[in-house]
Structure formats: structure tokens, C-alpha cells
């Protein structure tokens, strides 16, 4: 059994590219059978694969003396296996109340935070958890029961970012048989039998019933379903990334901190429905800063908005608005900070100009002894520009658009109305009046995040270079010298 477990785990690690030579793997070790097996297997493979193993144990403060006994066992086990271990003590019950979570949710979050902290502070490159096939199947069933799409059917990923699950190929029974064969004991958490937790009810009641009365291969079939779903999800993600490139505009975060996106209706209509829905979800998440509370109903509502008349809008979770505009859908977040500068504000040259409502700082400084080749790199940075200072006629200001505004579009001096430029850039009509502009009289020097007037670009005859940089205003942060007290172990 030892040879089988070790060889299959090594093969699984290699197949999924989980560990590379020189990695420092932080393993979550609670003292339960799964995590004891994980630690043992990693320690057995570390020399063969050329990586280092460290263990992380989290005491949740929920089980009193039993939890302390688990910690003592993990300490002794790590010492015997020659693995460094860090111990985190957290009051999960108190944290759950503060965060308005169940103890199960808070415990999971605390473990994750502890693993990430140790990974950061100990130079870790991978985080290994002891999830196995039964955990994966329980997760899939729980997701199906609560309502899910393809993503929820994926279950637990073998490897995602720095997180790896080397034992996901095996099951609980094999793990316990393996430990008995090796003479290794493990700790038993009594809460694993308490049916107040959803996962425990699925483990103790639902899965045995399906296996005994529906199909003996239920666990295997659900695990295979999850693997197929992961393959489909990767394909869908690829399609969504490709669609993003030619369907979504204005995706870079503006300096006022309020992301505004425009989905081109013509390009969007050519995408498969599955990609369309995922693209809408990604846009909503991008604008609001996360996927929380974005449901199928919201995605379908935005999808229907493509067939509505211009001007119709939807209010969505997270103070997000989706509006049918000319040529597509505009998505933005409703925040006071998104207000555009009202009256014209003259820029301090050199110096900093602060626009408090927009949470924006415009810094101007002269560049000394800068070469032309270096200057040519600057236009690639959307919120930093170098301009020919001697071209300026009326002085620079930041303001919103006015009648008669224009840009120079080529080296021959040809002009384009600002209005036409914004239309060509597919900026929604209701957004155009809020865009901050750097202006020299009626001549628009720079539309931050979009384009710069050709007339002000650096050339061979440039003598004085002015750098204009737009950043977000940083909040005042107290100089706190206190230590950082942080926490499945």
C-alpha cells in the first residue's frame, strides 16, 4: 500500500505540475487522518522531487483540551518527520460573531488566512491541503443542492494558483488503511460527526444512501463529472478571455477609481450564449470589485438589456448600473467619488493638484536630461504622459468637455472634434460629460486612459519635457508599530 500511495501521489503531482524543484510547500496539518497522510507523503517525496516541507496548524479554540491534544500530537509528528511547523491560535467563535458568519465559515476563512500568512512570512511557494476524492464529491453535491452552474460542478481543483491538493485522487478509506499499515495514528475531531454542519449530513446520510440504494459507483461517477466540468470550465474561461479582448472597452481602471466598461453589442452578438453570460458576469465583478451577490437573474437581466431601447437601465447589487447605450451596454458603479471635476482647475506646474471629489492627484514635474528614446516609452503608460512644455499656449487645466474642444490627430496638424473622438472610442454618451480632461484652452492635450493630442508629443526639437502623472489619492495611514497578530490546521 505504501508504494502504491506514494507512487500514485507522485504521478498525480507531476501530472498536474503541482510541485517544482526548489518549492517550499506549506502543508495544512490538523492531526486528522487526511492531513497526517499528506504530511507523511510529502516528507517521503521531498528529497526525490527536491522541495522543502513546512507544516501549519491552526487551533480554533473551539474544542478545549481536545484541540490542545491535537496540537501536541502535530508538534510531535512534525518533529519526528523533520518538518518545521508553525502554530496559530484563533478564537473562531468570536471571529464568527464579528464577521456574522457560521463557525464553519469562519473556521475555513481563518485556516486560509493562516496558511497565506505563513506562506508569505516563511517564503512558501505552494500551499498543500489534504482534500481527497470524498471531499470533492461532497462539495459537488453541496453546490448542486444550493444551486450552481458549471463552475460549481467543478468541485475542488487539483491545483489552482499556489494551492495544491496532492491527495485528491484517493479517498478516505484508502488513506486510513495506508496510515494503519504505516503504524501512524491520527486524531479524531468529534465535530466531524455533528450533523449541524451541512457537509457532515451529506457525508453521513446522503452519500451512503445514494451508494447503497442508487448506484455503488456514485462517488466515482460524481468525481468524474467534476473532472469533466473542470475541463469545460477551462475552455469557457479561454473563450471569455478572448471575447473580452474584442467585446469590452474601457476596462482599465480610471484614475478616479470608478471602473466603467462598455460591451460592444455587435461583437457581443457573435459570441456563444455561454460566453456571453460569463462575460457579463466578469464585467459586473470587475466594476463592483468581486462576484459576491451576482446571481443568474442579474446576468439574464443584463443580457435582456441588449434588446431594449437606448436609455433603459438596471440597478444591480453593489451599486452597479447597467445601461443600454448607443452601440451596446455601459456598466459603471454609482458612487459620489465618480463625480467629474466641475469648474476648470489650473494645474500647478511643477507641483500637485488634488481633486478631492474624484480622489485624484495630478502631479506635474519637469524631466531633466531625458533622452528621446526614453520619452517614447511613456505613451505606453495610460496615466503618465510626457509632453513638450514649450508647445503650451494658454496654460494647463483639468476640466470636463466644452463646446469647441478638439485634438490634433496626426503630425500634419489635422484636427478632430473631441465629441467625434469619444464616439470613435465607444464612450457612452452619459459618461462623456464626466471624463476629466487635461486642456490647453480648447485644445485637449490628453484624455487620461484613452489618447493624447499629437501636437504635444515629444520630438527632436523638444527642449523642455513636462511629466503629468495621475494617481489615486491615498488615505492617511497611521504609523502603527504594533505587531501583526494573525492567525485547516
N, C-alpha and C positions, 0 to 999 in steps of 0.2 A: 504493500500500500504506500509506504514512504516513497519508493522510487516512482510509483505512478503519479502521486500527488505532486511531487517535486518536478518531474519531467513535464507533466501537463501544464503546470503553472508556468514553468519556464517558457514553454512553447506559446502559451497564451500571452505572456508578457512580450515576447518577441513579435508575435503576430500583430499585436496592437501597438507596437512601438512605445510601450509604457515607460521603460527604463533604459537609459543610455549610460555608457561608461562615464564615471565621474559624477553621476547624480547623487544628491543627498536626499534620501527618501524619509519623510516624516510619516510614521505609521501610527494610526489611532489604535490604542490598546486599552480596552476596558477591563480585561481579565476574563471576559466571556470566551466561550469555545472558539467563535469565529475569529476574534482578534488575537487570541493566543496562537491559533493556527497561522494567521497572517504573519505575525512576528517571527515564528519559528521558520516558516518557509522563506521569508525574506533574508533572515540571517543565514540560512543554508545556501542561498543563491548569491549572496553579496560578493563573495570572492570570485565566483565563476563569471558573474556579469560585470564586476568592477564598480560597485556602488556602495554607498555608506547607508546604514540604517540607524535612525533615531526614533524613539517612541514618545508619544504624547498621551497622557492620561488625564481625564477630566473628572473630578469629584463633584457631583451635582449638589451635594449637601441635602439629599432627599431621603437617604436610607440609613442614616446614623452609623452605627457600629458596623453594619454590613458593608457600607461603602468604604469605611476605613480599612476593613479587612481586605477588600478588593484592591485597594491602593497598595497595601503592604505586599500582597501577592505579586502585583505587577512590578513593584520595586525589586523584589527578589528574583523574579523571572528575567527582567532586563539585565540585572547584574550577572545572572548565570549565563545569559546569551551574549554578554559583552556589547549591549546596546545602550547608549546614553538615553536617559528618559527625563522629561520634564513633567511636573505635576501642577495642574491648575485646580484651584478651589473656587467654586462659584455657588452662590445661593440662587438656584434656579427658580425656586418658588417665589422669591422676592422679585427676581427679574421678570418672571411671567406676569406678575401683577402690574409691574411698572410698564411693561410693553403691551399689556392687555392681550396676552397670548395664553394658550394652554401650556401646562408644564411640558407636554410632549414637544410642542413647537419651540418653546424657549430652550429646552434642553438641546434640541437639534441645532438651533442657532448658536448657542454657547459653544458647543463642540466645534462647529465650523469656525467660529471666531478664534477659538484657542488654537486650532490647527493652523490657521492662517498666520496668527501671531507668531507661533513657534517657527513656522516656515520662514517668515520674514526675518526674525531675530537670530535664527540658527543657521542661516544660509541654505535653507532647504530648497530643492528644485522640484520635488514631487510630493504629493500628499496621498498616502495609501489608506484606504478604508477597507473593512473586512466584509463588504456586501457580497452575498453569494446568490445563486440562482433562485432560491426560495424567496429571498428579499425582493428580487426583481419581479417575480410573479405576483407577490403581494402588492407591490407598488402599481403594477399594471391593473390589477383588479380594483384597487382603491381608486385609481384615476378614472376607470370606466364607470364605476358606481357614482362618482361625484360629477361626472360629465367631462368629457375630454375630446380632443381631436387627435390627429396623427401624432403630435408631439407627446401627448400623454401615453400613447400606446408604446412609445419607445422605452419606457421604463427607465432603468438605470444604465447609463452609458459605461462601457468598459474603461474608456479614457476620454476625458474632456478637459482641455486646458491642462492644469497641473494636477488634476485629480485622477487617480487611477484605482481600479478595483481588480487586483490580480486573482481573486478567488471567485469571480463572478461566473466562471464556467462550471463550478461544482455546487453541491448542495449541502444542507445542514447535516444530514445523516453521514455522508462521506467524511465531512470534517470531524465529526465526533468519533467515528471509527478510527480515523487516522491518529487523533490525539491519544486514544486508548492504546493503540499499537505502539506509540512512542513513549508511553508512560507519563504523559503530560496531563495534569489535572487542570480544571478551569473553574471559574466562579459562576454561580448561578444567580441571576438577578430575579428576585421574586416578582418584580413588577411586570416581567415578560408574560406572566400567567394571568395578570389582571385584565379583565375584559372591559374596563373603562376606556381602553385605547382601541381605536378602530383597527389598527394593524393587527393587534392581538386577536381580535374577533375574527378577522379574515384568516389568520394563521391557524387558530384553534377550531373554528367552526366551518367556515365557508370552503376553504381548500380541501379539508378532509371529506366533506360532503360531495364536492364535485368529483374528487378522485374515486370515492367508493361507489357513488350512485350514477355518475355520468360517464367518466372515462378514466381509466387508470393512468393514461398519459397526459392528464390535464396540465400538470406543471411543465412538462417538456413542451407541449404544444403552445402554451402561453409564452414560454421563454422564446420559442422560435418565432412567434408572432411579433414579439418585441424586437427581435433582431431584424426581421423584415421591415418593421416600421422605422427602425433607425436608418436603414438603407434608403427608404423612401424619403425620410426627412432630410437626409444629406442631399439628395437630388433636388428636393424642393428648395432647400436653402441656397443651393447653387443657382437655381432658376431665379430666385428672389434677388440675389446679389446682382445677377446680370440685368434683370428688369430695372433695378434701382438706378443703374447707370444711364439708361436712356428714357426712363419714365419720370424720375424725380429730379426737381431742380431746387436750388436754394438750400441744399442740405447742410451747408457749412453753418455753424453757429454764429450768428451776427454778434457784434461787439456789445449790443445791449442785453445779451443773454437770452433773448426770446427767439428760439428757432422757428422759422417759417418755412414750410415746404409747399411745393406746388407739384401736383401729379398731372402730367400731360395726358389728356383724355384720349387723343389719337393713338399714342404709343401704348397706353394702358389697355386699350380695347383689343390690342393684338396679343395680349398675354393670356395663357390658360386661366380658368377661373381659380384654380388652387393657388396659383402665383399671385393673382390679383388680391385675393383675400389676405395672403401672407404679407404682401407689400403694403396694404392698408394698415395692417396691424403694426408693422415695423415703423411706418410713418407716425402713427399715433404714439407709439412708445418713444420714438425719437424726440417728438415735440414735448411730451409730458415728462420724460426722463425715466421711463420704466413701463412695464406691461401691467402693473397692478390695476385691477378692476376693468381692464379692457376685455370685453366678452364678445361672443359671436354676434349678439344682437347689434352691438356698436359697429362692428365690421360690416355687417349686412346693410346697416343704415347708410354708411358712407358709400358703399357700393351702389345703392339705390340712388344716391345723390347725383351720380353721373348722368342719370336720365331725367333729372329735374331742370327747371329753368334757372337761368343765371340769377344770382342773388339769394337763392334759398340756402339756408344754413342749418347746422345741427350743433347743439351744445352737448359735449361729451365729457366723461369723467376726467378729473384733473384740470378743470378749467380750460379744456381744449375746445376749439371751434373748428368745424369743417364747413367750408362754404363753396357752393357751386359758382365758379367764376369763369370768365371768358377763357375757353380752351382747356378747362379741367377743374380740379378741386384744389382749393387753398386750405392749408391746415396750420393753425397757429394757436398759441396759448394766450388766454385772456389774463393779462397782468398789468398793473399800473406801471410797472417798470418798463413796459413796452411802448410807452408814450414817446413820440418823436420830439426832438427839440422844437420848441415853439418859435420864438424870435431868433434872429440871427445872433450868433455868439462869435465874437472875434477871437481867433486863436492867438495864444501867447507864443511868440517866436523870439528866442527859444523859451521853453517852459512847458507847464502842464495846464491844460484846460479841462476842468471837471464838469460833467453834466450829471447832476445827482439823480434826476428822474430816470435817466437812461442807464444809470450805474456804469457810466462810461468815462474813461480818461483818455484824452488825446495829448500825446507828448510830441513836441517838436524840438529837434536839435540839429545843429549843423554838423556835417561829416567832414572831418579833416583828412587830407591826403588819401582820399579814396579813389581807387582806380576804376576805370570804365567797366572792366570785366566784372569786378565785384558788384558794381551797381546793377549790372544786368541780371544778377541773381535775385534782387529784391522784388521785382514784379511777381515772382512765384509765391510770395508770402502775401496772403489775402488782406492782412490787416497791418502790414508795414509797407510803406512806399517811400522811395527816394525820388525827389523831384528837382528840376532845375530852378533854383530860387530866383535867378535873375529874370525869369520869364514873367513872374508875378507882377500884375499891374495895379490892382486895387487893394491888395492885402487878402489874407486867407480867413475864411469864416466857416463855421459849421451851421447848417440850416436845412430845412426841408425845401422841396422844389418850389419854384416860382415860374410864372409865365415868362417865356423867352429864354429859359435855360437851354444850354447846348453843350456839346463836347466836340473836340477835334478828333476825327476817327482815323486819320492816316497822316503820313509825313508830307503830303501835299497840301495840308491845311483844310481839307474838306470837313464840313461840319454836319452834325446830326442833332436834331432836337432831342432833348432829354426824354420827352414823352415817348418818342419812337424807339429810343434805346431801351427803355424799360419794357416796352411792349415786346421788342425782339428778345429780351432776356426772360420773357414769360412771367413777369412780376404781376401778380393780381392787382386789379385797379385799386381796391380799397387799401392795399399795402403801400402803394406808390407815394402817398402823401405822408407816410411815416418814416421813410428812409432818410437817415442822416446823410448829408452831402457835404463834401469839402469843396468850397466855391471860391472863385476869384471874380467877384462881380457876378455877371451872368454866365461866365464860363465855368462849367463844372470840372474841377481838377480831378476829382476822384469819387466814384461811387463805391464805398467800402464793401468788400466782399464780391464785387462784380467787375468793374473795369475802371481804367484811368484814362484821362484825356491824353492823346498822343502829343499834344503841344508841350506838355510839361515833362516829358521823358528826358532822361539823361542822354547827352550826346557828346560828340568830340569837342564841341566848343563850350561845354559846361564848365563854369569856374567855381560856382558855389552850390553845394548839394544840401538840401534840407530833407531830413528824415521825418516822416509823420508816422506815428505808431498809435494804434487804437487798442486799448485793453479794457477789461472789466475792472471796475472799482473794487478793491479788496476791502473786506470788512476789517475793522480794527481787532487785532488779536492780542489778548493779554499775554505778557511774557511770563508764562507759567512754568516754573522749575520743578513742579511736583512730579513724582514718579507716575508712570502709566500703569495703573493697576488693572490688568486684564485677565481675562481668564486666558466623538464617541470615544471618550477615552475608553 
